[in-house]
Amino acid sequence: MAALLNPMYRRLAVVGRRRISTPAVEKTLLPLMYHLSFQERHNSSLVDASGGFGEMLASTQRYYVFGGKGGVGKTSMAGSLAVKFANHGEPTLIASTEPSRSLGDLFEQDMSDGKTVRVDGFDSLFAVEIGHLKLKGKPEDVGSFINNVLGKMGLGTHSDIMSMLNEILGGMPPGLEEAFLLSELIKSIEVQGPNKLRRIVLDAPSTGHTLKLLSASDWIEKFLVLSIKGINVALSMPSSDMSLKNVQVISARLEELRKQIARVREILFDPQSTEFIIVTIPTMMAVSESSRFHASLMKDGVDARRLIVNQVLPPSASDCRFCAAKRREEARAFRAILEDHELGGLKLIQAQLLDMEVKGVPALRFLSDSVWK
């Protein structure tokens, strides 16, 4: 390992008049050398030491979706970006589609009713949790789900529709409810116009749920097209108790819902509107899952440009045995990122492990300034 020390680092081995032994130099400087050489070798394509916030602030992109393995700090990273935008005068909404109510915990505000609230301490930062909300009706029953949607539209219930829709498809895919709730959120955002909310930061569920949500939006659109056709066919049946007027109204509202879901897909899959940001931690398991997640996003045509590696150990002049072992694990994880076919082309943002819990606006301000420079 000593052979890796170039003359510059050898000169650093002398502190004042005291010479540090070679093993001590390796222990102290190799982690720093690794990160310096890492940036030096890959600065053109992978590492974005500034976090790229200036680029994000100047762009016309409106939506930023944070995804990744559970427990890597997606909500904290999403919150930090939302705070950063708000600090620069950008009217911003952060929305969580996570089933857990972690966003309210992060900002230390009650968001349990699913309504948008203004974050304390900001004039232009708003937050909402929708992931824990559920539509009424049995989740495994497509007819009940659509019938409940119709009820929310003020169209009442129709036994013929429930029977027909259940015959078309016997069960709804995972993520359908989340896709519908997200479509309602985006609809309300667009009604307000771009000047009311310039940036929307989405805290997405863990990788598997995010992928299901993306696939469900496509499924819903196709299903609604089929449903509209089926309703018109049902009208011609002698046993049908639906009037022509009812069919026309219901078909029109289902078409409205189809366009609403299609708009969600259009936004999420448009690189000019939306960027997915993958969050991970420097462990081999997390890196492997992030690689698979990125591959799935690319397969679906979703734009992902940045990889945040969270909970990186900060530089230290000395390490205990535990920290030294963790640094070796981090080094393996960073090498895996560099060599990975999926992750190697992303801009890398490192977020250091902090000695405090990220909770509340002051902590989020500190985190936002340390990550998004």
N, C-alpha and C positions, 0 to 999 in steps of 0.2 A: 504493500500500500504506500510505503514511503516513496517509491519510485514515481508516484503520481504527483508528488509535490513539485511544482515548477519553481524557478528561482524566486518569483514574487512571493510565493507562499513560504519558501524557506526563510526569506527575510522577515516575514511575519512571525517566525518562530522565536525571535528575540524580543522580549518585552523588557524595556528599560535595560538594565545590565544583567538580567537573569535570562539564561538560555533554557528554553523548555525542551524536554526530551522529545525525541521523534515520536514515540507512542502517544505522548500527550498532545503533540501537534496534530497527529492523525485524528485523535479523539475529538479535539476542539475544532479543527478546521475542515475536515473532510465533509461533514454535512453542509457547511457553507460553500465549499468548493463544488460540491455536487450541484447545488442550486445555481451557483454562478455559471458553471459550465453548461448546465441545463439551459439557462436563458441565452447564453452566448451562442450555443449551437443551434437553437431552435427559435430564436426571437422572431424570425421572419414569418413563421407560419403558426407556431403553437402558443408561445407564451405571450400574454398581453399583461405586462407588469402593472399597467395602470388600471386594469379592470375594464377598459374600453368605454367608460361612461361618457366621455366627451363625444365619442362617435354615436352612442345611443341617444344622447341629448339632441344631437343635430339631425338625427334621422327622422323620417316620417312614420316609422313604425309605431303602432299604437298598443299592441298586445304583446306581453311577455309572459310566457308560460313556464313555470318551474316544475320540473319533474325529476324523479330519481327514486332510488331505493328508500324504503321507510327507515327513518331514524338518522338520516344524513344531514338534516338541517335545512330542508327545502323551505319550510315556513319562515325560518329566521332569515334566510337569504332573500326570499321574496319580499319579506317585510323591510329588509334593509334597502332594497332597490326602490321600493315604493316611497320610503322615507327620503331617499336621495333625490328622487324626482320632485317630491313635494318641497324639499328644501331649496330647490332651484326654481320654485314658482310654477311648477307644472301641476295643474289639477289632476289628481291621481286617485284611482280606485284600486284597492287590493281586495280580491275576492278569493275565498277558499272553497274548493270543491271537495276538500278532505272530509270524510265522515266524522272524524274527531273535531272537537271545537278548539283547535289549537290556536287559531288566529286571535280569538278573544283573549286567550291566556297570554299570547305574545304581547298584545297591546294593553293588557290588563283592563279590558272593557267588556261589558256584557253585549254579546252579539247573538244570543241564543234564539231570538225571535225571527232571524232570517232577514231583518230589515237593514238597510244601509245606514251606517252611523258615521258621523264625523269624528275622526280620531282626535282625542284631546291633545291640545298643544299645537294644532295645525289648522290653518284656514282652508287648505286645499288638499287634504288627504282624507279619504273616506274608505270604509271597510265594510265587508259583508261576508257572512258565512252561509253557504247554501248546501254544503255537502251532507249535513245531518238532516236536512228536510226530506220528507217522504210524501209521495202521493198516496192517497187512500186507495184501498183495493188490494187484492192479492197480487204480489209482485210476479208470481209465475203465470198469471192469467192475462194474456194480451188484450182480450176483449174488455176485461175489467179496467185495465190501464187506459185504453183508448176511450172507453165509456166515461171514465173519471175525467179525462181531459175534456171531453165534450161537455161534461157537467160544469167544469170550471169555465168553459166558454159560454155557459148559460143556455145550453141546448137540451138539458134534461137527459134522461136515460131512454135507451131504445133496445128492447129485447132482441129484435131482429139483427141489429148491428152487433151486439155481443155474441150472438150465436154464429153469425157469419164470420166475424173476425177470428173467433176461436177456431173455426174450421180452417181458415186460411193458414194460420200459424198457431201452434199449440203453446208456445212459450216465448217470452221475450228475452233477448240476450242481456248479459250483465252490462251495466253502464247505461241502459236506456233511460232510467229515471234521471240520472245525472246529466245526460245529454239534453233531456227536455228542460230541466231546471236551468242548465247553462244557456240554452236557447232563450229562455225567458229573461235571463239576466242580460244577455247581449242585446235582446230586443229593447229592453228598457234603457240600456246605455245608448243605443243608436237613436232612440227617440229624443234624447237630451241633446244630441249633436256633439261634434268633436271639440267645441270650445268649452263645453261644460266639464268634460273629462278628457284630458289629452292623453293620459297614459292609463292602461289597465294592466295590472299585474295579477296573474292567476296562480294561485298555489294549488297545483294539481295533486291528485292522490298518488300513491306509490305506483311504480312502473306498470305493474300488471293492470291496475284499475284505470290508469291513464290510457293504455292501449285499448282496453275494452271500451272506454268512453269514445275514443276515436272511431273504432269499428262500429259501435252502436249508432253513431250519428248517420253513417252510411246506410246501416240496416233500416233505421227508422224512415229515411227518405224513400227507400225502395218499398218498404212496407206500406207507407201511406199512398204511394202511387197505386199499388195493388188494391188497397182498401177502397180508394175512390172508384176504381173500376168495378170492384165487387159490389159496392153500394148501388151503383147504377144497374148492375145485373139483377140485384135483389129486387129492385123496383118492379121489374117485369114479371116476377113470380106471382102467381095467382094468390098464394097464401100470405103475401106480404101485407102488413098493416101500415106501411109507410106511404105517406102521400108524396106526390111529386114535389110539393113545396118543401116538405121536410128533407127530402133527398137533396134538393138543390142547395138548401141552406147548409146541411151537414157536409156535402161535398165541397162547398165553397170554404167552409171553416177548416176542413181537413187539408185542403189545398193551401190555405193560409199557414197551417201548421207545417206542412211539407216545405214551404218556402222558408219558414223560420228556421227549421232544422238545416236546410240546404245552406242558409246564410252562415250558420255556425261552421259548417265544413269549409265554406268558402273563406271565412276569416282564418280558421286554424291552419289551413293548408296554403295560405297565401304568404309567401316570404316578404312581400312588401308591407303586409299588415302585422304579421306575427312572427315572433322568434321563440323557439323552445330553448330553454337553458337547463342543461343537465347538471344536477348536483350530486357529488359523490364524496367519499372520504378516502384517505390513502391506505386502503387495505385491498388485498388481492380479490377478495370476494366482492367487495363493492365495485371495484374496477371492472370485473368480469360482467356483473349485472348491468353496469352502465354501458358497456360495449354492446351487449345484446339489446338494450333499450334503444341505443342510437341506431343500431341496424334495423330495428323494427320501425323507428321513425322515418328513416331514409326509405325503407320499402314502401311506406304509406305516402311518401312525398312530403313529409313535414320538414321544415327548415330548422336545423339546430346548428348553432355556430360556436357556442361557448360551453366550456366545462368548468364548473367551480369545484375545486378540491377543498373541502371544508375540513376543519379540525386538524390543520397541519401544525406540528410542534414548532413553536417560535425558536429563533436562534438562541443558543445558550453557550456560555464559555465553558461550562462543565456539565456533564451528564451523569446521573445515577445509572445503575445497571438497567433499570426499567426503561428510562428515557433512551438510552443507547440502543436497546432492543427495538423500541418503537421507531427510532430513526432508521434502523436497518430495514424495518418493515415498510416505512414510507419510501425509502429509496427503491425497494423492489416494486412498489406500486407505481412510482413515477416512471421507472424504466418500462413497466408494462404499458403505461399510457403512451409513452413515446413509440413503442413498438407495435401498438395495437392498430389494426387496419381501420377500425371505426373511429377511435378517439384521437388518433395521431394528427388529424387535420383540424382539430378544434382549437380555438383560442383558450388558453388555460388561465384561470384566475385562482390564485391561492388565498384561502381565508384561514388565518391562524386560529389555533385553539386558544380560547380566551380563559382567563382565570376567574371569570364571573359568568353567571347565568344571563343569557340574552333574554331579557324580559323587561318590558316597559320602554317608553319612548327614549329616555336618556341612553339606555344600552343600545337601542337600535340606531340612534344617531351616531354613536361611537362606531358600531359595526359598519354602518353605511360609509363612513369616512375612511375606514380602514380597507374596505373591499372595493368600493366603486370610486376610484381616483381619476 
